[in-house]
Amino acid sequence: MHGGAALNEQVLALRGIHGVAGEDVASSAWFSQRRRPLLSPYGVGTVDQALFATLNVKHHFVRLWGLSNRVVVLDEVHAYDTYTSGLIEALLRWLKAMGSSVVLMSATLPAPRRDALLRAWGVAMDEIPELAYPRLLLADERGLQGSTCASRPLPPIQLQAVAEDIDSLVAKALALVQQGGCGALIVNTVDRAQSLYLKLKAQLGSDVALLLFHARFPADQRSQQEQAVLASFGSAGARPAKALLIATQVAEQSLDIDFDFMLTDLAPVDLILQRAGRLHRHRRERPEAHRQATLYVAGLAPAALPDLKNTAWEYVYEPIFWGAPGRCCRASRNCICRWISTVWYRRCTTVEACRPTLPKRIAPLSRMRPLALIWASGRPSA
């Protein structure tokens, strides 16, 4: 269930069944209507399909009925903006009232955002336990329970700074890929990705597979590119001996892909952590030169930001949210929540250039959550 379903070949094939008569075909056509897919016993879709159930739109109650008494899973709940997060809170209140169970998943969820989601579910703030990462919280009629989850040891990750200009990134990527293995270069804008791809394509030999993946591809081509990325860098794909992926933020979440080395533009720390999660992700043999997991960060400096205007990064991320740790190590699990909260929920005290822009940039954000509550279709009655 998503807005681009009409462009999906498998969906079109289902709608084009010929020579078969019976209730199954009629039922399939009925469920394919825009507002009805949530009435099916099982469904997978984008979050907006569920959020329509909370909005004052026509037939929103059909979607709401489809979500009642279900298990609803929302992935990457940290990734939504203030407005969408407000709608998710409204959805949680309705789902609890209708007897549904909800699973919220995130590897980089800030504590205040977690607390807001739990409040929407009716959890008192004094019940939230402090637990080491990774952790699991369960809220039911018995109250709130929590535990630390067992997980495999993570490899130590070393950070190295790289200049943010295109030529420096190209030179570093060429040096790394010639040592063997599969690497990724994740940048913040499509224009940067395209420029890097063209320069690398002109300099790489035929022994290196070069892929470009970003959100500006037409829908059918983007789907093909995503399948090619999964085939080359996924857990079950035929992994090339030498390969380099040039990508934007489309590669930082929700794709189970693994790289021997990685270069990335500087970004807010939660997104740096998401990108680093694709570095040495799977257990496999690595080329000798890449057995130490190293994340090369373009624009990383101890006490300064890169030129955000020339790179256009300030149009992608708010300057007040920039920040990255000085190093990454085995203890990073215990540092993740502290790093994220420092960047997203504390005042900018180290980058003086951000201070004059704080009121202008924060004011629109502060209006988004009340706006979401206005558009939401009210609260469930007791």
Secondary structure, DSSP 4 states (H G I P E B T S, - for coil): --TTGGG-HHHHHHHT--S--SHHHHHHHHHTSTT-GGGSSS----HHHHHGGGBS-TTHHHHHHHHTTSEEEE--GGGS-HHHHHHHHHHHHHHHHTT-EEEE--SS--HHHHHHHHHHTT--GGGPPP-PSSEEEEEETTEEEEEEPP-PPPPPEEEEEE--SHHHHHHHHHHHHTTSEEEEEE-S-HHHHHHHHHHHHHH--TTSEEEEE-TTS-HHHHHHHHHHHHHHHSSSS---SEEEEEE-GGGSSS----BSEEEEE---HHHHHHHHTTBS-S-----GGGSSEEEEEET--SS----HHHHTGGGTS-GGG----S---TTHHHHHHHHHHHHHHS---S-GGGGGGHHHHHHHHHHHHHHHHHHB------
